[in-house]
């Protein structure tokens, strides 16, 4: 009897194991392919929407990755602005304006995005899992990693972050705020510099079915 | 047997009477902590303001708080949580760390009437267009999450410009939405307590609230909190005074009991000796309770020190008691001398009754009532309970030896004159200031904490609590209007660098006239909607994105202007309360200055600012108060000295005897002054009180020695009594002189020195008498 029950349990494990292990391995191997040695410069185009806006706004520029949690966001168009992030410290520099300085923790949308981005580039799965619940999905167009914040305060502000990519390249990071209808879609790399950025966005930023 | 029974009966009656008195005092007397009871009545409006300023002024209620010992993010989080935890705490009027979230609802509601930016630009299409363009960039920047929630109802960010204009004089840097010092190592906060600066109990409550809230946040982080400010200092002063007084008092009591036991070898005497002192303390308290209803903590502390003299009375009685002498007869014999001592000491304290200082008058009543009761109980009650055996102190062999050692060459008048001359020369030729005019010099606050306070004050640009301008007007509204008129002149002072910053009520609450003027310049609903529509043209905002803004402006047009002293939802933040207040016959608005570099320019500004504007140098004014108070007390002491000479002359019945008794006391007083001056001590009020105490003690010694005359046994008994008195007093005050608290130290040193000199000089008396008698 005992051996019968045991073998049934074993069956269950062997049935489930491949799926779990497969997804886990997959996440590890995905993260491994995404690792980039700093410094790295990646072009971006960002699509903003808000309940206050009747159409989306687009800014573009470069993201400079200098190491874990060290990142600069340089806006080139339609105006010049530079944001330096070092750990939790954020400084926004804009021509003829005083420096705006604040902590990432007070801007969870940005914080989540950057933790995610920098953890992806450094392949730090532990850092990612400390902050987020991870889920990986595969589709015909590539892969999709969803990051759901663990921290209640962050969760009150951001509904979630979705990273879509193909092969070893992340293509788009979408951040959805809990309220105010704010979403930010960040198109990365070649897709960002494509003249038809909106088209690229439609292709790469939508959630996988 | 019956004698012993009767003594026991009287003992019980005495204890019962003390218990009743205690019950009365305990139920009727309130303890006050207001230090202003010890400051003189003001005579000029400026002095009135100084006193108001000391206890009530904006600077006196400020606690400066620094959090340190963790990374910036943790410190900032703790700073925000501290505010969150204490927001509605009854001990605080407000607590601020520069965060935008601490803006009260009333300010948001009244923003279009309060914002100084409204004077610079109308709410028209051009203004709105510029604002909407700026907001667009904000929306696209990483700061968007912070600004977007405000935008729909406040596209011009009026609330933020109010917050900026309310920031302290020189705004500290903001990290994580919280103030930090220049080095970025300490998160800074400013709290305004509800309790006045000089209410140590209220301040202690506020501090405890801060501390318990902080402890919750700091658990396991290694974070530290530093709190400074006048209120913190007064609580600290009280705590330290109490602590030191307690341990010094315990040692002194133990020493005293040991001394009495060694001197009399009878435990019974220890209890009996305490009865007149206990009666004195309770009678003193009852007297103050009857006259004032409340007593200041300082009166209590000093009062108990001063009536310690009463301990001497039973000692004299016991030292003269011996076999075959009826205690009653003994008391009767000693009474003329004892009564002269009591009366003259009381006369000296009468001087303080006329000082015009409530605390000192309380002290005087307390001491006079206490000493009188101690004298009377020693005369009439103590002999009734002091039955039983007494050793004759004159038979103690050690006394002989002591007498041999202590026999000093008698001082002749010439020697007195030379010694007095030397003392006077030392007193007047010694370097350094004669009088201490700075109240602050008496502070027992540790030097490091004072340095912290100065550093935090610099970082926060908090007012430096020395210079203050006062504008008086018949109403709060007029006061605010006058402040608004004075504002350009004040701004010039800042621009010139004469001062680092100014603070006044009109920065927070514009006059109603100004509010109405801003209100009337607000466009009506149709005009604003039209302007907004034009401003939004071609911008990617939704057409109805700013509907809340239109509604808010429409509401602002209907608001009744905010008034100083408004209550409930319309109450202005408490920031205002220290800066604008009602006083007899009108309102006073204070202008606080920080970083004053050129005080002369302040006076020039006041001259041009119009009638009723005065600039007050709190340091100078408080020094003048101290000087005036002292000269009054000195004059009273001079009168008391004359009275005292009269009483002694009358009691002794001979001018020669009076001179002989008074001379040692006078020379001792000069000698104490000389020592203090040579040691570089500037004299203050507490030295004066202590000198009077020492002189009273010295007079007692001299009176008793003088009385003893030529009889050897009587002289030995007197020597015993005076020796025990002097040693016990010396013990208590030498301990006080070890205190770390300046006030206690100056009392201890002065009295200990006084007792030492008085005892030595009084010793020269018996021989002089003997010689006199032999001649």
HADDOCK unambig.tbl for C-alpha pairs under 7 A between the chains (distance, minus, plus):
assign (segid A and resid 48 and name CA) (segid B and resid 140 and name CA) 6.94 0.50 0.50
assign (segid A and resid 52 and name CA) (segid B and resid 541 and name CA) 5.66 0.50 0.50
assign (segid A and resid 52 and name CA) (segid B and resid 542 and name CA) 5.68 0.50 0.50
assign (segid A and resid 52 and name CA) (segid B and resid 545 and name CA) 4.95 0.50 0.50
assign (segid A and resid 53 and name CA) (segid B and resid 540 and name CA) 5.53 0.50 0.50
assign (segid A and resid 53 and name CA) (segid B and resid 541 and name CA) 4.09 0.50 0.50
assign (segid A and resid 53 and name CA) (segid B and resid 542 and name CA) 4.93 0.50 0.50
assign (segid A and resid 54 and name CA) (segid B and resid 540 and name CA) 5.61 0.50 0.50
assign (segid A and resid 54 and name CA) (segid B and resid 541 and name CA) 5.27 0.50 0.50
assign (segid A and resid 54 and name CA) (segid B and resid 542 and name CA) 4.39 0.50 0.50
assign (segid A and resid 55 and name CA) (segid B and resid 540 and name CA) 5.78 0.50 0.50
assign (segid A and resid 101 and name CA) (segid B and resid 175 and name CA) 6.24 0.50 0.50
assign (segid A and resid 102 and name CA) (segid B and resid 175 and name CA) 5.57 0.50 0.50
assign (segid A and resid 102 and name CA) (segid B and resid 176 and name CA) 4.42 0.50 0.50
assign (segid A and resid 102 and name CA) (segid B and resid 177 and name CA) 6.36 0.50 0.50
assign (segid A and resid 103 and name CA) (segid B and resid 176 and name CA) 4.73 0.50 0.50
assign (segid A and resid 107 and name CA) (segid B and resid 145 and name CA) 6.00 0.50 0.50
assign (segid A and resid 107 and name CA) (segid B and resid 146 and name CA) 6.99 0.50 0.50
assign (segid A and resid 110 and name CA) (segid B and resid 142 and name CA) 6.38 0.50 0.50
